[in-house]
Each structure stands twice: as C-alpha cells, then as structure tokens.
C-alpha cells in the first residue's frame, strides 16, 4: 500500500473540527491543557551534578521533525539549549533535542526579533547589551502543548511560537520603532556551530537556504557523536523583504570550531565584527546571518514561518506548502493542540489530584517527542549513504537513545503506538544497510552511529516487538543484523567483559544474548537459540561468591581490587552507576540471580535495604537512584520475590517523590522519553521487568481508573477501587470478571482489551 504522509493537507484542515469530540476528557478539560512543558526544563546543577530534566519548553507536535523553542545557551552539557533559570534568550530555534545528558546538538535556524542598531553576535548571557540576545520576563513566559510565548524586555517585543510536524511559525508583536527587525543566525548550533551556511532571497517574502553541521563544528558530544547533517529551510515573512542584508564573519581556516572554540572571546569577537553586506541576493559562508528591517507601529504583528527538511531545499518547500502555506499562526496552533489532544487520548485517567494529572499527561507528552520524523511529507529522507531515499511503507525515524529507552519507552509504545515501533525497526534495518555496517547502533542521531553508552538496546526493542506480534518489517533482515550486532558487541568466547565497565557490559550483553535467544526461538533457529541461551548465563562469570556480589574483572579474567566501599563506588566496573545498582540487572533470569545472591530471604532483605537507604527526594545517590536508568526495573523485582506489596509501596513512593509539577520536577535527565515513560506505566499500574518477555508486572496505580485506547478500537481498563494515598496496597484482583491471583499481565491480556479490577487497602498483602 502506498505510504500516506504524516500530515496530508486535507487532514490538517479537518483536524480542528474532527478532534474536538475526543479532546474533551478528564474533568471536561482538553487533555493538552494538562501538559506543562516547563516540567524538566532545567539544566541546573545546584541540586544534582547531572542537571535534572533537560527538556525544552517550546512548541512541537507528536513525534514531529521540528521543535520551535527558545534558546538561552549555546553549549556545554545543555542539550535542550534552554534552562529555566537563565534570564535571557538568544533566539528561537526550529530544532531541539529533548532531555539528553551529553553535549547537545540541533538548535538550528535561530530567529530573533530586535530593534535599534543591528548586532551580529548573540552576546553573553549576563550582558545582553553586547549582542542581540534579550532579557525576558519570567512572569509573562507561557508554555503549552504546541505553543510558547515570551516577552523580550530589551526590545519590548512579544514572541510566540507554534509548530507543524515539518515546520514552525513565529509571531512577533513589535513596539513602534523605525528600525525593527527579524534576524536569523544561520551558523547557530547547540554545542558548537554550523560549519557552512547558505541563504538566498527568493522573492519579496521568501528566503531559502541550508546549514551544514559536521563533527568539526562540535555539536553532539562536542564532535564525538559524529553528527553530520544538513538542515534545509524555506521561510516566508509576512512583511515584504525590502530593506534586507546579510552578515558574514571572517573565520580563519586554521581556527578550531568546536564548542570551546566558538564560545571563546576571540571567536565571539570575530562574529561581532562581521561584515554587513547589502545589494546582494545570495550568500554562502562559514558564519553568516540574514536580516530584514522594517518600520513598525505600536502593536504591529510580523510573522515568520518556515518548512524544514533534512533532504534538500525542494523538500523544505514541499513541507512548507503541505503544512504552512495559507494558514495563520492561530490555525497552526489549533492544529498542533488538536494533534496533542488526539495523541494523549491514547490513555485516559480518572482520579488523582490535578497536579498528578498534569504530571501524567506531561510525561505522556514527553514520550511523544522521539523517535521523531526524519522523512518529509512525500516520504523522502536522507540516508546514511548521503543519498535521498523514499520510505514507501513507513515513516523514517531518528534519535534513538537506546540504553535509556529500551526499558520503558518502547514497551509503552508497543501498547499505545505499535506503528511507531514498526517505523523504528524499519529505520534500524534500512540505516544498517545504507551505511553498509549491517549492525545496529546503541545511540543513533540523524544517521550518525554516535557510539554513546553500552549494550545492544536495538536487539531488545526488536525482540520485544517480535514476541508481541509487531512485525511489519523484514524479520530475516532484522534478525541477521541483530546477529551481527551481538557478534560485534558482546561477551564473546571469554564469557565476560573486562575493563573499564566489566559489570555493566557483562550484564547488559548477557541480557541482549537472552533477547537473541528469544528471536532465534521465534524464527526456529535452534542452533542459534542454544548458543545465545548459553551467553545469557554470562552474568555468573562476574559474581564473586566470596564477596556475595558482582565484581569487575580485568581483561585477563582476574578480579579487580575490591575495597571496603566497592559495592557503592560509582564507576567501579559500572557505567553511570555502582555495582550495587548495576548488579540487579539480570532481568531475564531473576531466579538464577536470586540463587547466586543467597536465596529469596537474603535477596529480599538486601533489596529492601537498597530502597530504604535512598534519600527521600530520590536525587542522585548510591542506592535506588531513580535519576538514572540502570535501576528503573528494580522496584518490580519484589513481585518476583513473592513480595508484591513492596513493589506497590516503592512505585507509589517513586511516583510521588521523583516526579512533581515543577520546573525541577524530574530527578534525572528525561533521556528522550525514558524517565517519563517509566512514570506513565508505573502510575498506570503496570511496567515490564524484562523487555523481550510479554509480561508486565502489576503494581499500585496512582489513579482510580486508567483506560488504554488501543489502535484496534478496543480498550483495556485498570480500575483501583478505594484507591488513595493510604490505600496503596492491592488486596485482591479480578481480570474480566474473574478472580485473578498473578501479579502480572501478558501483553495479549492488554492488547485484547478488557478490565483489571484492583481492590485497594492499607494492609500489605504478599504471597
């Protein structure tokens, strides 16, 4: 069947009419009204060195290519380009990353309204007079689903932003001024700079061009992430382009252009001294910008809207004409909000406080940013071979933060967005073919294999999808490239991994070998199944029975030195964790893990201690550290230890303490949907322990009623009778009208539709 673009123009027109009926829900409020994009929008390290949520507050659509958001900072470990505590804005970019913990990227096509003399450099955060950035009023800042607004006090300008799936719309309300302006910094990029840009005046309202971003210009991981992409734009001004010009900075060929270079005083001085060029219609250069000046009366509105593509300028124009041409700002805002109402309607909740509903729907919103569209409205996308391809039967997706999102984000999407999961797996397969590596990357960013983090998370996503019947892709290819991945990254014939992350790597590779055995079994590859089942037992090789815990090995197989505090020593054989935290990661063989640890009673006592020693606020710590992913499955281990009341107690505690309706309302990096997906599932009363298994553990839901509206048209509902902040324990259960005694559901139980009734009380009930 021929592929249908994400937003056909006719669908875009009808959206505001057709979606109203399904958008009024919880307490007669539109679901999008519960979204607070400021939750997590901080990189502040005052409370935690890793900088909290790192989300962006700007406008986006569900899984859209573009995100139109304010940018307050160019670089550092500030992946979203914004942090709430910053007091000035340098512009509004059309692309952003969400919740990443490394040096970020994107932040392209930075637009800024201004008045007075032209300035070609953004200036310092604490000195807005030296550049075009402006202080802004925190009291007048507004962020909603599909909309953002700020008042720029240095210029007396109100700035508003909204987005379509492949474009963005900015509306500026100017004061009376004879020298008002919209200027576009084409070189700007979070974490560095675009290395080459081009812009052309097409007609009296339109410009088009591109910005090339490579590792030489920093960006993702300050260049170590290997990001290499070009952003194309087609932009129209509402006010005719008459008095316009360009600026161009003279950047010497022998100057470095990574983050530390472009933020240096000498580099910034070169930008400030840029040549201003007029009487030309086109310019290409290393660091250029464009501006259009005009006279405004008090309250005059001037808009700029742009289509974005990662393929070519024709693609950007087609995206513009399909989604933006002929539409007002309010039209696009309405369509974006309706799109969010429809997307959030996948899960309806009743009960809970207004804050809890806001936390829930904001979390669900954050799970619908990535993996984002990478293909244009006509299905074209730029492949890893640098050529244009057409995705005929799927939407090409990008930004896969694998080590994070295999745990909760993708298991959530298998329930509410299975087509998205098919898209992602098709993207895995075709990317591996285009770059001729024929294996899957852990952290993919705009076709780049960035090498970030560890494990084989793509194998987990594929195995989890396949056993759940999500199979709209070439299964033989999916398996073949997964096999190649496991051979390239794994414990190998030694049966363990050595320094520096011996524990983390050994355990993660053992799990991915188990996922491979599941795939092999499903595809009737018996020899492979036996081989990978053996590999899945590799966790035994690093358990030191004398120490009673997992211990890192050197490459030659001898033990690393064990100190008195080794178990809680961060980075000791473990990545972004310690052995105590990482050691619980044997999700595929909990029974074997418990036996190694000394049996059910001893393991339960140790696991209980692990939670009770964590601080009340659950910020970064050496015990249950919800701020990072290695422990996200751990609360559900109690179910397997015949102590389900502990799972119920601790998941309710985590939902209450690690998530708040505040800017600093996430205790850790959002990590491209993972932190929020954990909350969505746990607050709903279910969560997987081991992706690749069809089992979802049952826990205590935050809400009285949760309904999953499935793509099949069926509904699965969880009802918690007598639920409250005191009645957090499940007393007994019924599934589809019959008594139910297992503390887990299978995927088919959910996807077939039905009703799970939990009768709640104050008394813990264990097996």
N, C-alpha and C positions, 0 to 999 in steps of 0.2 A: 504494500500500500504506500502511496506517495506520502512523504512526510508533510505534516501540517506545521507551519511556522508557529513559534511560541505565541505571537500575537498577530493574527490577521487583522487588517484594518477594520473589517466589519465587526469582529469580536470586540475590538477596542471601543467601537462606538456604542455597542449594545451593553457593554459591561455595567455601566452605571444604572441601567434600567433593570437588567436581569438579576443582579446580585443583591438588590436591596432586600428581597424577600428572605434570603438566607443569612443576611448580615446582622439582623436584629436578633440577639440571642440572650446572652447572660443578663438577667435582670433588665431586659429590654434595652440593653446598650449594645451598640455595634462592637463586635469583638476587637476591631482595630483600635477602639478608644481605650482599651486596656493596655495597649503597648506603650511602654515608656523607654524610648531608645537611649535615655541617659543612664539606665542601669548598666553598669560595667564600663561606662565611657571615661575611664581614668587609667592613666599610666603612673599614677602617684606611687612612689616607693617609700613614702613616710611610714606606712604600716607594714609593708612587705616588699622585700627587695625585688621581686619579680613583677611588680607593677599592676596588680589587680586585673580587671577585666579586659582592658584594651580594645573595647568595642568602639564603633563610631556612631554618632547621633544623627547623621544625615539621612536623606531620603533614598529609598531603594524600593524595588518590587521583589516578589518572591523568586529567589534564585536568579535574579536579573544580572545582566552583564555590567550595568552601571550603578554607581552609588554616588549621589551628589551630596557632598558633605563638607562642613567647614574643616579647614586645616589650620592648626595652631603651631605646628612644629614640623620641621623638615626631616629630622633624622634621629638617630640613636635607637634605643630599644622602644620605639614608639610606633608600632606597626600600623596603627589606625590613622596616624597623622594628627590626632586630636587628644587632648586631655582636659577634662572639665575645669581643673584648677587654673589653667592658663588664662590669661586676661586679654590676649589679643589674637586676632585672626589674620592670617596672611592670604587667605583666599578660599575659594570654593572649588574643590576638585571633583572630577566626574568618575573617578575610580578609587576604590579603597579596599584594604584588607580588613578582616574582622577578627580581633582577639588573638593575634599571633604574638608569640613570645620572642621572636628573633628580630633582627633589624629588618624593618618592613620595606614595602615597595608600593608601586602604583602611586596614587596621589597625582595623577596626570591631568593635563588641561586645566590649570589653575586660573580661575576667573576672579577678578577683584574689581568692584566699583570704587571710584575715587573722585576727588575734586581737587582743584588747585593745580600746582605745578606737577608735571609728570615725574614719577620716581620709578626707576627700573630695577631696584633691589627691594626685597621684602623688608629688610631691616631686622634688627634684633628683637627678641620677644619683650625685652624690658625697655625698648627705645623705639616706639612706633614713629617718632618724628623723622628717623633716619631712613625710613623706607615706606613702601605703600601699605604695609600691614596696618591694622587699626585696632584700638581698644574697642571692646564691645560691652554692652550692658547685660550682665548675667540675669538681672531681673526681667529682661524682655526676651530672653532666649527661649525658644519653643522647639520641641522635637516631638513628632508624632509619626505613626506609621505612614510613610510616603510623603513626609513634609518636614521641613526645618526652616526656622527663621531666627535671625539675629539683628540687632540694631547696632550699626557701626558708629560709635560715638565720635570718632575723629572726623568723620565725613558727614554725620547726620543723615545716614542712609539706612533704610530698612532693606535687608536682603532676605529673600525667600527662595527655597529650593524644593523641587519635586523631581520625580524620575519616571521614566518608562523603562521597559526591560532593556532596551538598547540605546537609551539616550537620557538626557537631562534637560531641565528647564529652570532658569534662574529669573527671578523678578526683582527688580530694584526700584525702590521709591526714593527719588532724589529730592534734595532741597533746591531752592532757587540758586543757580550758580551759572556763571558764563563759561566755566571750564569744568564741566562734568565729564565723566569718562568711564568706559569699561575697558579694562586691560587684561590681557591673557599672557601669563608666564608659561611659555611652551616648554621651557627647559626643566621646570619644576618636577620633582620626583621624591617621594618619601624615601629617606635613606640614601640619598645621593643626587644624581642629576641625569636627565636625558642627555645622550652624547651628541645627538644631531636632530635638528628640527627643520621643518619647512612649513610655510604658510603662504597662501595666495588669496587675493581678493577676487572673488568670482563675479560678483555684481554689487549693486549698491546696498544690498542687505546681507550678503553671504560671503563667508570665508571657508576655505577648506585647507587641509594640510595633514601633517603627521609628526610624531615624536618617536624617535628610535631610542630604546633603552637596552643597554648591554651590561654585562658584569663590570666592564671598565668604568661604568658610571655608578658603581655601588649598588644600591637597591637591596634586593632580597639577600639577607645575610651579609650586607656590605660587599656584594660581589660573589661571595662564596656560594650563594644559592643558584648561581649560573643563569639568572633570569636574562632572557634575550627576546624581546618582543618589540613590536611597533604598534602604537595607537594611532588610528586614523580618525579624523573628525570632519564633520560637515555642519557648520554652525550658521545660524541666522540671527541677526539683530532686528528688533522691532523698529528701531530708529535708523534711518538711512546712514550708511557709512560715507561720510563726505570729508570730514577733517580727520584723517587717519594717518597712522605711521607704524614704524617698526623700531625695535631696539635690538642691538647686537653687541654682545660683549666679546672682547678680544681675548680669547683663552689660548695661551701658547700651546703648541703641540706637545711640548715636553712636560706639561703640568699633569699631575695625577688628578683623577676626577672622582675618587670615591668619597665617602661621607666626610672623613677627616679633612679632605682637600677642599671640597666645595663649601664647607662651613668655616674655613679658615678666614682670617681677616684679609689676607691678600687676595683671595678668590672673590670674597664679597666686595672688596673694593673695586675689582675689575668689573663686576656686574654693575655696581653703582656708577661707574664711568662709561657705561655702554654708549655707543654711538646711536643717536636717534636719526632715523632715515625716513624721508618723505619723498613724494613724487615717484614712487615705485609701487608695483602691484604684487610683487612676489619676493620672498627672501628665504634662503636656506643658510643655516649656520649652526655653530656649536652651542650657543646660548642666546636664543632670540625670544622676542615677545612681540605682541601686536596690541595696538590700542586704537580706539575710536573715540574722538572727543565731540562734544555737542553742548549746546546751551540747554539748561532745564529751568522750568518754573517750579515753584513750590508744589510738592506732591506729585510730580510727574513720574510716571511709571515707564521704565525701559526694560525690555526683556532680552534674554539670550537663550536660545535653545539649540541643542546640538545632538546629532546622532553620532554614535561611537562604534567603531569596528576594529577588530584585530586582524582583518584580512587586507583591505585596501580602501581607497577613498570612495570608490563606487559603492562598496559595501556600507560605508558610513552614510552615504547619501540615501541608499535604499532603506536603511534602518530609519533614517530621519523621515523619509516620505511615508513609510508604513505606520509610524507611531506618533510623529510630532506635527507633521505638516497639516495646517488647517485647524489645529487645536490651540485653545487658550491655556494659560497656566492653570486656571481652575479646572478645565477639562482633564488635564493630565493628572492633577492632584486627585480629583474624584476617581479617575480610573485606577490610580495607584492604591487609593484607600479601599476601593471595591475589590481589587485583586487580593489585598491582605485579608479582607473580610472572608472572602471565599477560601483562601488558603488556611486561615486559622479555624475555619468551620470544620476542619478535619477532626478536631477534638473539642467537645463541649463539656464544661464543668458546671456543677451546681454546688452551693455551699461554700464554705471557706469565707475568709474576710475579703474586703475589697483589695487590700494590699496583696493577699495571696493570689487573687485572680490576676492582678497586674503582673506579679512575678511570673505566674504561669504563662500568660499569653505573651509576655515579653520574651520569656525563654523559648516558647514555641516559635516566635518571630525570629529569634536569633538562630534557630536551627534551620531556617529557610533563607539564609544568605548564601551559603555554599553547600555543595559544589555548584558554582554559578554557570550560567550560559557562556559558552565560548564561540558558539556559532551564530551567524547573522540570521535575519528573518527569512532568508532564502535557503538556509541550511549550510551555507559555506562557512568554512573555518580555516585558519592557518594550521597546517600540520607540523609535526616535529621535524619534517624534512624541509620546512620553509615554503612549501607549496600550498596552494589553495585546494581544498577538498570539499566535497559536499556530503553532509551526513543525511542520507536518504531516509533512514528509518529511526533515527534517534536524534536527540539534542546533544551536541558535544559539550562536555562539562570540563571545568578546570577548578583548581585549588582543592587538592586532596591532602589534608593534614592527617595522614594515615595513622600514625602512632596514637593519635588522640581519638579520632572519630570512629574507629572500628568497634569501640567499646559500647557506646550508647547511641551516637548519632545515626549510624547506619542501621542498627537494629530497630530504632524508632522509625526510620524512613521505610523499612520493609513493611511496616504496618500501614503508615499513612500516605506514603508516596512510592509505591513499588516501581512505577515507571521511571522515577528518578534513579533508583538503584540500577535498573537496566541500562539507563543512559550512562551511568558511571562505569559500569563494567564494559560496555561497548567502547567507552573512551579509553579505558585501560588497554584494551586489546589493540585498538587502532593506533594509539600512541606508541605502543611497543613495536608495532610493525613499521610505522613511519620513521622512527629513529633507528630502526634496524638493530635494536638491542634484544628484542624478543623476551624481555622480562619486565616486571612491574617495579615502579619506584615507590619508596616509602612516603615521600612528600613531593607531590607534583605541583608546579606553579607555572601556568601559561606555557605548557610543554616542557618546561625545564625539569630535569631529574636533579633535584637540589641536594640529595644525599643527607637530608636532615633526619635526625633521630635514628631509631633502630627497628629491628623486627621485619616481618613481612605482612603488614596490615592489609594489603590488597588481597592476599590469599584468604584472609579471614573474611573480608567483605564478599568475595566470590563464593566461598564455601557456605557462608550464612545464607546468601541469596539462593544458591542452588538447592539446598536442602529444604528451603521454604517454597520451592516451585517457581521462583523468579528466574526465568530462563530465556528471555528474548535476546539472545546473543549466541555466538558460535561457541558451544560448550567445549568442543575439542580444542579450539584455539585457546580458550580461556584456561583450560587445564594444562596445555602444552607450555604456555608462557608462565603459568604458576609453577610448573615443574622446574623450568629454567631458573625462576626466581629462587626457589628453595635450594637449588644447587649452588647458585651464586652467593647467597646469603644463608648460612645455616651452621649447625654444629659440626657437620661433616663427619668423616670417619672417626675422628677423635671422640666424638660423642659429647663434647663440651666446647665452650668458647673461652678464650683466655682474656688477658688484659686488653683494654682497661675496664671494660664493663662485663666481666665474666658472668656475674649473676644475672644481670638484666638480659644479656644476649642469650645465654644458655636457656633461660626460662622462656623467653619470647620465641626462640627458634623451636623449642620443644612443642610449644603451643601451635605454631604455624605448621609443624610437621603433622600434628594431630589433624589440623584443618585439611592438609593434603591427603591424609588417610581417609577422611570423610568424603572428599571429592573422588578419590580413587575408588572407594567402595561404591559410590553412586554411579560411576562410569564403568563399573565392572573391570577394573584394572587390579586384579588380585595381587600380583607380584608387587606393584607399587604400594598397595594398601599395607601389605606386610612390612615393607621397608619403612614406610612412614610411621606406622604404629610403633616400631622399634625406636625411631627417632623421637617420638613423642615422650618416651621414657627418659630422655636425656637429663631431666631435672634431678634424677637420682645421683648423677655423677658429681654434682657440686654440693650435695648435702653432707656435712661433716657430722657424723653421729656423736663424736666426742664433744662438739660444741652445741649440738642439738639444733643446728640451723644451717641455712645455706651460706656457703663460704666461697669467695672467689678463688679461682685457680690461675696460676701463671700459664703461659703458652706451653710449657713443658709438662704440665699436669700436676705440678707440685702446688701446695696450698700457699696463698698469700698469707702474710703475717696477720695474726688475729690479736687485736689489742682489747683492752678491757671494755671500751665503748664501741667496739667494731660494729655491733648489731645496729646501732643508731647513728653510725658515722656516715654522713651524706657523701655521696660519690665513691664510697668504698665498694668497688666492684659493681656499682649500680649507677644508672644514668638518671639524674634529676631526682634521686631518691636515696634511701639507705637499704641495707639488707633486710631490715625488719619490714619495711614497706614493700619492697620488691619480692620478698620471699613468699608472699601469699599468692603469687601469680602462677598457679598450676590449675587453671580453671577447668581443664579438660580431664583431670584425674584427681578430683578432690579426695576420693577415698584413699588413693595411693599416697597423696601428700599428707593426709592425717595420720596414716600409719607410720610414715617416716618421722613425723613430729612427735610421736609418742602416744598416739591414740586419741579418741574422742574427748575424754575428760581433760587431758593435758592441753590439747589444742584449743578447746573451748575456753579454758582459763587464760591461756596466752592471748587469744583473740580478744577476749573481754578486756584484758589489761591494755591491749593496743588501743582500744577506744577510750577507755577511762582515763588514760594519761594524756589524751589530746586536749588542747586548750578549748575552753568554751566557745571562743569565736571561730575556731577551726581555721585560722590563718596559718600560714606556712609553719610546719612543725615537724618533729621527728617521729610522730606516731601516726594516727589516722590523719593524713594530710590531704584533705579534700581539694586543696588548691592545685593538685597535680594528678595526672591520670593513673599512675600505677596502682592506686588503691581504690579506684572507682567501683570495682567489682566486690571489694572485700566485705561490705555490710551484708551481702547476700550469702556469704559463706555460712552464716549462722543457720540458714534454712537447711543446709546440707549436714549440719552438726546436730540436727534434731532439736534446735533451739530457735524456732521461728520468731518467738517473741522478741529476741534480741535484734533480729533483722528489722522488725517493726519499730522497736524503740529507737534504734540508731538512725534509720532512714528518716523518721519524723524529726529527730533531733537535727540531722544534717539539713533537711529542707527548711527548718526554722532558723538555723544559725548561719548557714553558708550562703543563703540567698535572701536578699532584702530589697525592698522597693526604694533603693537609694543609688546614687551615683557609684558609691563604693559597695554596691550590693552583691558583687561576686568576689569570693575569696581568692580566686585564681584567674589566670588568663582564660578567656572564653574558648580559645582554641578551636575556632572555626566550627562552632556548634556543639562541641562535646560537653562542655560544662552545663549548658542549658538543656541539652538532650537528657542528661542524667536526671535533672530536676523534673522535666516533663514526664518521664517514665516513672520515676520513684513517687512523685506526687500523685500519679495516676494509680499507683498500687502494683505495678509490675516493672520488672527490669531483668535483662539477661545476666547470667553469670558467665556464660561461655558462648559467645557468638560462634556459629557453626553448628550449635545444638539448637533444636527448635524450642527449647524450654525457656520460659520467662518465669522468674521467681515471683511469688506473690508477697506483697508487703502491705503496710498500713497506708492507705491513701490519705492525702491532705484534704480531699474534697468528698462531699457526701455522694456525689454521682458524677461519673466520668463516662462520656459516650464517644467511642471512636467511630466516626462516619467513614466507612470503607469505600474504596473505589467501586466495589461491586454493587453498591447501593445498600448493603447490609450494615447493621450497626452492632457493635459489641459494647455492652454497658457494664460498668462496675458500680455497684451500689453499696455504700457503707452506712448501715443503719446505726443510729445513736452515736455517730462519729463526733468527736470533739477533741480538744487539746488534752483532756484527761482520758478519754476513752480511745486510746491509741492501739489497743490490742485486739486482735481477731479472736472471737470466742468460738465461732463456728462458721461454716460456709455452705452455700448452695450454688451449683452450676446448672443453669437451665432447669431450675425447679427441683433438682435432686441433691441430696446431701453430698458434700464434697470434702474430702479429707486430705488431699495432696496440696502442698504449699507451692505449687507451680501450675502454670498453664502451658500447653503446647501452642505453637503458632497457629495450627489449624483450629484450635478452640477459639482463638481470637478472630481469625480471618473468616471463619464460617458464620460469624455473628452469634449473638446470644447474650446471656446475662449471668454475671457472677455477683452473688449477694454475700456481703461480709457483715456479720453481726458483731458489733464492736463493744468493748467494755474496758474497765480499768484493770482487770486482772490478767497478768501474763499467762498464756496457755502454751505449753510446749508438748512435744510428743512424749 
